[in-house]
Amino acid sequence: MPQAINEVEKSRTVEHSSLSNIQMELIKLYSTNLNHDELMELKELLICHFSQVNRTLLRHVRKHYPNRVL
């Protein structure tokens, strides 16, 4: 029996190691029951964050690769 438990633990470790840090944090949120307004606020925060990341990346690309057509 300990061998079987050990194999299960190994497979869980592999599964967890393939998740990014943001995936792990979002999984933690699954246990939180948000109401509709809170869920919409969370979505808006994520949209704003990734929009800013993309704008920053685009500025960098335009600065360092000015002759590229995007």
VENTAQUI-V912386 format. One record per run of one state. SS is the DSSP state (A for helix, B for strand, O for the rest). FROM is the first residue (numbers start at 1). TO is the last residue. If there is no record, write none. Layout:
SS_FROM_TO ; SS_FROM_TO
This chain:
O_1_1 ; A_2_17 ; O_18_20 ; A_21_29 ; O_30_35 ; A_36_64 ; O_65_70
